[in-house]
Amino acid sequence: MDRYRHRGIWRSLLLFGWLVFSTYTLLPFLAIAPAQAASPKQIARTYAKSVVEAGDAVGVGAAVVRLGRQPVFATHGKAVAASDNTTAVKFSSDTLFEIASMTKVFTTNLYGQAIDRGDLALSTRLGALETELGSLRKKTAKISLKQVGDFTGGLPDYAPECAVSNVPGCLPNGRPTIAQYGASDFLDFFQNTTPLNYQTTPPSKTALPAPYVYSDFSLGLLGLILGSKDTAITDDAVDGWFRQVKKKILKPLDMGDTYLRVPKRKADRLAGGYDQALAVADVENGAVSRIEMLASGAFYSARPKVRIRGGGGAGAKAKAVLTGERITAITVKNGGSGYIPPAEIEFSDGGETEEARAHAIIADGAVVAIMVTSPGKGYKQVPTVTITGGRKGGTAATATARLVNGEVAFVDIETPGSGYADPLSVVVAPGAPQESAIPVWAPAGALTTSLADMATFAEAALTQPHGFPRTRLHRGFEIAQAPYACTGPDPRLSTCPAQSPRSGLAWSVLPADAAAGVPVVVAKDGALAGFTSFMILMPSKGLGVVALANSRETTIATGSVTEVAPHVAKNVFWAVYFDSASP
């Protein structure tokens, strides 16, 4: 059973502050469809369950955080314990989970706290940290810590791999252990590089700040500086950084399930990550005619089971073709009968530059929710939503899109319709679970934590606009979540397009949309082999959602990554927000 531990003195102060400032409220009940009111937990469960049943994830968890209330958790699916790769356990709010790049906002909170103490400044240049970093080239020395944190320092995501470019500090592989690539190698790269010299398409402007480029190396460097305590950076700076995380974040918030290295006594709660194969089925004359591979998956040691579910039919069977450790094809053994393709969602007449994409979630023959998987771009007006197919008789569902900054953020169900079949899906069993090495740039993406602990972290990150008892921890969030650069080719905020995201210190800051009545939103994602994570917060409204999924797939056709957790988190977040904001 999911559990949420008492969080100590800080939570007591938070609840007291909520009573004092009780003029701010959020509605406790939400609706996915007008026909049936649903709680935030039910909404989160609907989205989490849908991606597992569609075969997009082995397990998913979502937490809805609202200031002054206990977080609510919805989890679905399994998490095979990474300790033995065989024991299947229920995915719960206590499952230990690699959060990848969400680690970055722990690091930038520490930096915000250091700024608040006066130990460092946003303007501190790398050249002023010669004790920690050694001698840097002239242009690199001019990079400020703000530019390191908001990704405008002209630093690449990673050093090139040695097989591609044998430069000082090149990587032996994509994610080496500290023993394979330590602090001396890491510093060797920074001491021999200059801003922008690893841009694939160098911009004409060469002065700092450079155009926004997301960088694990950049945030890794910031964390090692924070962990070195005015001494030369060595491998010990990784543990020094985590000691600061424990002292200044985990202990004040009573986050007892967050680790750099998970202790053996808790290994049975550690989830393995998956890169499962993805496929879709075509239907002709009521039978499954062919199955198209979308992603080949990874780490298969034997041919997995393939299950065809939904579609209103029966009898279809298929088998996977295993080549090496990947699934290269799925062949239809029996097409079955009575199948229909899934319902299709179309967005039209919005004047967009890129059309949104979505699919229907069905329960008891009705459309109960729509999962937006791509928000599109450049909508000048609310598009018409059309739901076609996917049913045998009954009535068609109707829906209305919600725009935020020219994108389809959410789709409201007006009438759920009837007669819909569960969407036709091809569910491929996953291969072996994965764990990721801890690299020297661990402050950029190596923490392991639980959904319950991340709900606590999100709650702390929401307090700063509401006048709650303020600590240095909370001021650290305020500093880190402020917008510092435009994420477009021109980093200047003064010329940033109104709808473009801004970069905080590792946070993505989505601007307010006055026309839609939507305040500023901040978010952070994470992705590693087998895992995706996402946190989205609206500080001014005290609302946040965290989602974790032990799934990460690369689509064959495009090479893009299908990230389950962002889809779940965003749809749950906007469902809760728009219902609570309704009259």
C-alpha atoms as one frame of an Amber mdcrd trajectory, in Angstrom:
protein
   0.000   0.000   0.000   1.269   3.491  -0.844   2.340   5.402   2.223   3.421
   8.932   2.967   5.470   9.518   6.103   5.138  12.435   8.483   7.596  15.092
   7.359   8.519  16.658  10.705   8.646  20.248  11.835   8.735  21.715   8.338
   5.367  20.205   7.435   3.871  21.491  10.706   5.045  24.992   9.838   3.683
  24.594   6.331   0.253  23.594   7.587   0.275  26.434  10.125   1.167  28.852
   7.351  -1.671  27.487   5.284  -4.157  28.267   8.029  -2.787  31.779   8.390
  -2.915  32.434   4.684  -6.123  30.567   4.001  -7.426  33.152   1.559  -5.743
  31.079  -1.129  -7.574  27.846  -1.966  -7.735  25.154  -4.621 -10.830  23.107
  -5.312 -10.495  19.567  -3.991 -12.488  17.855  -6.705 -11.852  17.794 -10.436
 -13.539  16.439 -13.498 -12.059  14.650 -16.468 -15.504  14.491 -18.038 -18.634
  16.327 -16.856 -20.494  13.031 -16.686 -18.473  11.842 -13.713 -16.580  13.958
 -11.195 -13.142  12.625 -10.310 -10.662  13.377  -7.568  -7.038  14.274  -8.344
  -6.076  10.729  -7.359  -8.584   9.266  -9.803  -7.364  11.572 -12.560  -3.747
  10.606 -11.937  -4.685   6.921 -11.860  -6.528   7.222 -15.185  -3.484   8.563
 -17.008  -0.966   6.294 -15.257  -3.006   3.166 -15.912  -3.538   4.019 -19.587
   0.165   4.069 -20.506   0.862   0.768 -18.751  -2.093  -0.976 -20.396  -1.013
   0.385 -23.786   2.414  -1.193 -23.320   4.270   2.126 -23.167   5.622   1.539
 -19.644   6.120  -1.288 -17.172   5.207   0.918 -14.208   4.134   4.514 -13.663
   3.622   6.642 -10.572   2.186  10.146 -10.271   1.870  12.479  -7.284  -0.435
  15.502  -7.131   0.840  18.130  -4.694  -1.356  20.956  -3.384  -0.126  23.244
  -0.632  -1.781  22.608   2.706  -3.030  19.143   1.786  -1.522  15.694   1.846
  -0.141  14.725  -1.567  -2.106  12.059  -3.383  -0.418   9.195  -5.209  -1.514
   7.010  -8.093   0.663   4.124  -9.223   0.129   1.335 -11.712   2.189  -1.553
 -13.008   5.315  -3.296 -11.807   8.871  -2.473 -10.876  11.224  -5.456 -11.121
  13.767  -5.133  -8.346  17.143  -4.258  -9.821  18.843  -6.272  -7.074  18.079
  -9.613  -8.703  16.430  -8.663 -12.031  13.607 -11.162 -11.449  11.451 -10.187
  -8.469   8.368  -8.296  -9.634   6.980  -5.870  -7.080   4.137  -3.404  -7.272
   5.168   0.079  -8.349   4.426   2.267  -5.317   5.169   5.697  -3.907   8.087
   4.099  -2.013   9.745   2.435  -5.016  13.313   3.733  -5.404  13.763   5.239
  -8.804  16.535   6.889 -10.849  15.411  10.458 -11.576  18.210  11.380 -13.998
  18.287  15.095 -14.819  15.763  16.068 -12.147  18.903  15.834  -9.994  19.907
  19.191 -11.502  17.338  21.167  -9.500  18.782  19.761  -6.279  22.159  21.141
  -7.395  20.790  24.549  -8.372  18.941  24.797  -5.050  22.312  24.359  -3.333
  23.718  27.087  -5.573  20.769  29.349  -4.712  21.451  28.752  -1.025  25.143
  29.604  -1.541  24.092  32.862  -3.224  21.727  33.620  -0.345  24.577  33.068
   2.148  26.874  35.325   0.137  29.391  32.550  -0.549  28.912  32.802  -4.327
  27.135  35.155  -6.721  25.347  34.832 -10.024  28.179  36.909 -11.492  31.006
  34.761 -10.080  33.244  33.825 -12.999  34.931  30.478 -13.473  38.252  32.312
 -13.574  37.716  33.342  -9.946  37.670  29.655  -8.931  41.219  28.742  -9.910
  41.714  26.873  -6.632  38.902  24.490  -7.576  39.290  24.410 -11.359  42.938
  25.122 -12.103  43.979  27.340 -14.996  41.345  27.929 -17.679  41.584  29.481
 -21.109  40.774  33.176 -21.262  37.295  32.850 -22.795  36.299  29.972 -20.526
  37.417  31.925 -17.463  34.860  34.628 -18.332  31.878  32.253 -18.065  29.762
  33.151 -15.018  28.175  30.598 -12.702  24.780  31.963 -13.783  25.670  31.053
 -17.368  26.817  27.632 -16.191  23.442  27.159 -14.472  21.165  28.578 -17.180
  23.073  26.860 -20.019  24.296  30.014 -21.785  28.013  29.497 -21.107  28.701
  27.998 -24.532  29.551  24.633 -22.976  28.533  21.397 -24.709  26.220  18.763
 -23.284  29.167  16.341 -23.034  32.775  16.106 -24.095  33.093  14.187 -27.352
  33.794  10.471 -27.125  37.408   9.570 -27.749  36.449   7.384 -30.706  35.146
  10.520 -32.439  37.533  13.235 -31.277  40.581  12.499 -29.158  40.640  15.894
 -27.420  41.842  16.359 -23.822  39.159  15.056 -21.476  37.307  13.071 -24.144
  34.936  10.356 -22.921  35.795   6.644 -23.076  32.066   5.848 -23.451  28.690
   7.545 -23.113  28.334   7.213 -19.324  31.612   6.101 -17.708  32.025   5.324
 -14.037  34.158   7.636 -11.917  36.900   4.992 -12.001  36.848   5.146 -15.812
  36.582   8.948 -16.077  37.319  10.918 -12.948  37.596  14.525 -11.852  41.054
  14.970 -13.388  39.673  13.911 -16.800  36.649  16.151 -16.330  38.799  19.178
 -15.482  41.167  18.368 -18.338  38.289  18.952 -20.713  37.292  22.320 -19.219
  40.891  23.509 -19.011  41.349  22.869 -22.735  38.034  23.989 -24.188  36.505
  27.377 -24.985  32.869  28.530 -25.247  31.017  27.484 -28.412  33.844  25.434
 -29.911  31.731  22.259 -29.827  28.581  23.757 -31.321  27.548  21.738 -34.371
  26.216  24.912 -36.024  28.267  27.776 -34.555  26.203  30.952 -34.195  27.535
  34.192 -35.625  27.609  35.723 -32.147  30.608  34.554 -30.113  30.356  36.806
 -27.044  28.791  35.600 -23.819  26.068  34.860 -22.975  26.015  32.192 -25.660
  22.827  30.714 -27.134  21.078  28.254 -24.823  22.505  24.717 -25.006  21.358
  22.174 -22.414  24.438  20.664 -20.772  25.014  17.831 -18.326  28.688  18.784
 -18.157  27.774  22.355 -17.219  25.610  21.379 -14.236  28.029  18.634 -13.271
  30.764  21.245 -13.015  28.563  23.486 -10.860  27.854  20.617  -8.460  31.525
  19.686  -8.120  32.383  23.311  -7.342  29.751  23.262  -4.585  31.113  19.962
  -3.284  34.782  20.910  -3.237  34.723  23.476  -0.370  37.406  25.851  -1.709
  39.831  23.046  -2.520  40.955  21.502  -5.791  38.218  19.376  -7.341  38.948
  15.672  -6.995  36.785  12.557  -7.197  35.831  13.253  -3.566  33.879  16.323
  -4.730  31.084  14.010  -5.894  30.534  12.780  -2.344  31.110  16.330  -1.080
  28.252  17.523  -3.283  25.948  14.786  -1.987  26.846  15.591   1.619  25.655
  19.134   0.897  22.449  17.758  -0.626  21.808  15.704   2.518  22.635  18.508
   4.940  20.832  21.367   3.201  17.914  19.668   1.428  17.212  16.088   2.483
  17.469  16.458   6.258  15.490  19.747   6.514  12.710  18.169   4.422  12.910
  14.732   6.079  13.508  13.071   2.709  14.708   9.695   3.933  14.605   7.806
   0.616  16.931   9.872  -1.579  20.412   8.524  -2.342  23.460   8.816  -4.508
  24.166   5.138  -3.810  21.238   3.042  -2.612  22.145   1.014   0.518  21.993
  -2.774   0.192  19.238  -3.001   2.805  16.924  -1.145   0.411  17.986  -2.837
  -2.801  14.726  -4.793  -3.014  12.886  -1.480  -3.477  15.138  -0.307  -6.317
  13.342  -0.320  -9.654  15.059  -1.465 -12.807  14.584   0.627 -15.935  13.262
  -0.661 -19.241  13.609   0.052 -22.923  10.787  -2.075 -24.258   9.830  -2.582
 -27.871   6.886  -0.584 -29.236   4.581  -1.483 -32.086   1.178  -0.621 -33.587
  -1.296  -2.860 -35.388  -3.095  -2.290 -38.690  -6.620  -3.631 -39.215  -8.206
  -4.843 -42.452 -11.704  -6.336 -42.652 -11.857  -6.752 -38.888  -8.555  -8.644
 -38.618  -5.099  -7.559 -37.498  -3.258  -7.521 -40.833   0.246  -6.341 -39.925
   2.227  -4.957 -37.037   4.579  -2.038 -37.522   7.595  -1.622 -35.262   8.007
   1.834 -33.710  10.880   1.006 -31.373  13.085  -2.077 -31.210  13.726  -1.879
 -27.477  16.889  -3.236 -25.876  18.349  -5.871 -23.513  16.222  -8.798 -24.671
  17.870 -12.140 -23.937  14.918 -14.199 -25.179  11.953 -13.637 -27.457   9.310
 -11.772 -25.418   5.602 -12.434 -25.233   3.437 -10.257 -27.462  -0.147  -9.526
 -26.485  -2.757  -7.812 -28.647  -5.380  -6.177 -26.477  -8.408  -3.966 -27.051
  -9.815  -3.099 -30.431 -13.143  -4.789 -29.752 -12.026  -8.061 -31.345 -10.635
 -11.426 -30.330  -8.260 -14.133 -31.420  -5.324 -12.137 -32.775  -1.909 -13.563
 -31.993   1.602 -12.431 -32.877   5.235 -13.299 -32.171   8.381 -11.228 -31.902
  11.509 -11.630 -34.010  14.640 -11.272 -31.896  17.891 -10.103 -33.496  20.697
  -9.828 -30.998  19.166  -8.018 -28.007  16.538  -6.107 -30.001  13.122  -6.847
 -31.472  13.340  -6.227 -35.206   9.864  -7.368 -36.257   6.567  -8.712 -34.972
   4.688 -11.100 -37.232   0.973 -11.825 -37.134   0.221 -15.507 -36.480  -3.568
 -15.128 -36.393  -5.414 -11.948 -37.374  -8.478 -12.727 -35.264 -11.795 -11.026
 -35.999 -13.990  -8.130 -34.944 -11.176  -5.582 -34.555 -11.426  -1.856 -35.225
  -8.652   0.781 -35.239  -8.398   3.157 -32.251 -10.272   6.435 -32.179  -8.433
   9.296 -33.873  -8.112  12.807 -32.458  -7.765  15.682 -34.906  -7.112  19.375
 -34.202  -8.061  21.800 -36.967  -8.675  25.480 -37.804  -6.179  26.766 -35.238
  -3.760  28.438 -37.642  -0.958  26.427 -36.087   2.576  25.926 -37.369   2.645
  22.374 -36.009  -0.461  20.299 -35.235  -0.958  18.775 -31.799  -1.244  15.016
 -31.329  -3.293  13.067 -28.798  -5.107   9.802 -28.193  -8.265   8.797 -26.353
  -8.422   6.950 -23.038 -11.451   4.654 -22.885 -13.309   3.187 -19.910 -16.649
   1.338 -19.995 -17.187   2.263 -23.636 -16.748   6.018 -23.100 -13.943   8.516
 -23.721 -12.951   9.499 -20.169  -9.808  11.469 -20.992  -7.538  12.509 -23.833
  -3.790  12.179 -23.503  -1.999  15.037 -25.269   1.324  13.611 -26.458   2.482
  16.621 -28.487   1.069  20.122 -27.878   1.784  21.464 -31.341   2.980  25.027
 -31.919   1.813  28.435 -33.006  -1.949  28.119 -32.448  -3.575  31.499 -33.043
  -7.022  30.362 -31.956  -8.516  27.381 -30.159  -8.649  24.508 -32.659 -11.675
  22.331 -33.246 -11.288  18.865 -31.731 -12.757  16.003 -33.732 -12.941  12.427
 -32.412 -13.570   9.835 -35.129 -13.701   6.039 -35.239 -12.870   3.652 -32.454
 -16.438   2.581 -31.713 -19.073   0.101 -32.728 -22.351   1.994 -32.670 -23.158
   4.367 -29.830 -22.572   8.097 -29.946 -19.460  10.149 -30.673 -17.598  11.924
 -27.890 -16.988  15.657 -28.068 -14.124  17.671 -26.610 -12.621  21.159 -26.376
  -8.946  22.111 -26.468  -7.259  24.400 -23.958  -4.434  26.586 -25.255  -1.492
  27.872 -23.242   1.131  29.988 -25.016  -0.045  28.846 -28.433   0.062  25.126
 -27.608  -2.637  22.564 -26.820  -1.978  21.976 -23.137  -5.097  19.943 -22.380
  -8.336  18.641 -23.868 -11.606  18.758 -21.896 -14.193  16.031 -22.517 -17.593
  17.654 -23.073 -19.570  14.475 -23.744 -17.915  11.052 -23.289 -19.930   9.272
 -25.971 -20.641   5.540 -25.946 -19.839   2.331 -27.771 -16.068   2.838 -27.802
 -13.766  -0.164 -27.772 -10.637  -0.163 -25.660  -7.869   1.126 -27.968  -6.173
  -1.555 -30.023  -2.632  -1.922 -28.705   0.339  -4.237 -29.060   1.943  -4.957
 -25.682   5.470  -6.356 -25.830   6.974  -7.724 -22.628  10.154  -5.840 -21.645
  13.688  -7.162 -21.710  16.087  -7.084 -18.779  15.961  -4.111 -16.410  18.818
  -1.618 -16.410  20.773   0.495 -13.972  22.957   3.460 -14.870  26.534   4.126
 -13.789  27.259   7.054 -11.470  29.512   9.406 -13.486  31.744  12.210 -12.242
  29.053  14.677 -13.395  26.631  13.046 -10.917  25.264  16.455  -9.760  23.679
  16.711 -13.209  21.807  13.414 -13.085  22.493  10.547 -10.692  20.127  10.707
  -7.697  17.794   7.853  -6.829  14.660   8.667  -4.850  10.995   7.774  -4.365
   7.780   9.349  -5.560   6.959  10.202  -1.936  10.261  12.033  -1.457   9.819
  13.910  -4.738   6.359  15.025  -3.622   8.017  16.511  -0.529  10.641  18.242
  -2.679   7.943  19.626  -5.004   5.936  20.904  -2.037   8.972  22.805  -0.720
   9.567  24.277  -4.182   5.989  25.625  -4.232   6.073  27.623  -1.001   8.059
  30.682  -1.992   5.234  32.959  -3.309   2.883  32.319  -0.384   4.520  33.935
   2.641   5.172  30.709   4.504   7.978  30.619   7.075  10.974  31.128   4.808
  14.285  29.387   5.159  17.435  29.510   3.092  16.211  26.319   1.410  13.102
  28.098   0.155  15.055  31.170  -0.929  17.294  28.774  -2.846  14.266  27.663
  -4.863  13.274  31.276  -5.494  16.703  32.092  -6.893  16.892  28.936  -9.002
  13.387  29.295 -10.485  13.837  32.887 -11.663  14.126  33.306 -15.471  17.641
  34.216 -16.593  17.814  33.474 -20.324  15.673  32.850 -23.380  15.956  29.301
 -24.680  15.970  30.445 -28.307  19.012  31.371 -30.408  19.172  34.793 -28.725
  19.561  34.344 -24.953  18.527  37.887 -24.047  15.323  38.084 -22.003  14.587
  41.554 -23.369  14.032  40.195 -26.876  12.644  36.761 -25.954   9.379  35.974
 -27.824   6.401  36.178 -25.499   5.541  32.478 -25.720   9.080  31.067 -25.626
  10.289  29.165 -22.549  12.907  30.789 -20.364  15.768  29.083 -18.593  16.126
  29.350 -14.847  18.994  27.610 -13.105  18.271  24.213 -14.701  14.514  24.861
 -14.411  12.440  25.435 -17.543  10.309  28.523 -16.928   7.127  28.705 -19.021
   5.865  32.304 -19.246   2.436  33.363 -18.049  -0.326  33.426 -20.662  -2.496
  36.385 -19.720  -5.099  35.655 -22.408  -5.636  32.152 -21.034  -5.391  33.319
 -17.423  -2.475  30.939 -16.779   0.374  31.995 -14.432   4.062  31.118 -14.746
   4.858  27.394 -14.693   8.249  25.820 -13.962   9.247  22.296 -14.892  12.126
  19.842 -14.968  12.468  16.546 -16.795  14.804  13.593 -16.538  15.669  10.622
 -18.753  18.178   7.793 -18.511  18.337   4.326 -19.988  15.049   2.778 -18.902
  13.671   5.741 -16.939  11.783   8.990 -17.453  10.744  11.544 -14.838   8.994
  14.902 -14.854   8.035  17.599 -12.353   5.751  20.508 -13.233   4.862  23.263
 -10.757   2.726  26.397 -10.654   4.165  28.184  -7.606   1.633  31.023  -7.525
  -1.222  28.506  -7.216   0.546  26.009  -4.971   0.008  23.174  -7.443   2.442
  20.552  -8.682   2.616  17.103 -10.257   5.504  14.632 -10.294   5.538  11.533
 -12.506   8.019   8.656 -12.715   8.008   5.839 -15.272  10.408   2.926 -15.601
  10.299   3.244 -19.363  12.283   4.975 -22.059  12.025   4.033 -25.710  13.707
   5.378 -28.828  11.435   5.446 -31.864  13.006   3.794 -34.912  11.592   6.119
 -37.558  12.590   9.426 -35.997  15.226   8.579 -33.405  13.175  10.567 -30.897
  12.601   9.400 -27.342   9.127   8.466 -26.157   9.057   9.892 -22.662   6.112
   8.530 -20.729   6.516  10.502 -17.494   6.244  13.968 -19.127   3.050  12.936
 -20.913   1.463  11.687 -17.695   2.621  14.613 -15.546   1.530  17.348 -17.956
  -1.918  15.890 -18.611  -2.609  15.313 -14.910  -1.323  18.797 -14.065  -3.498
  20.623 -16.576  -6.544  18.502 -15.729  -6.217  19.523 -12.081  -5.420  23.158
 -12.867  -8.168  23.848 -15.382 -10.845  22.235 -13.260  -9.760  24.135 -10.149
  -9.640  27.373 -12.143 -13.191  26.932 -13.498 -16.012  29.004 -11.970
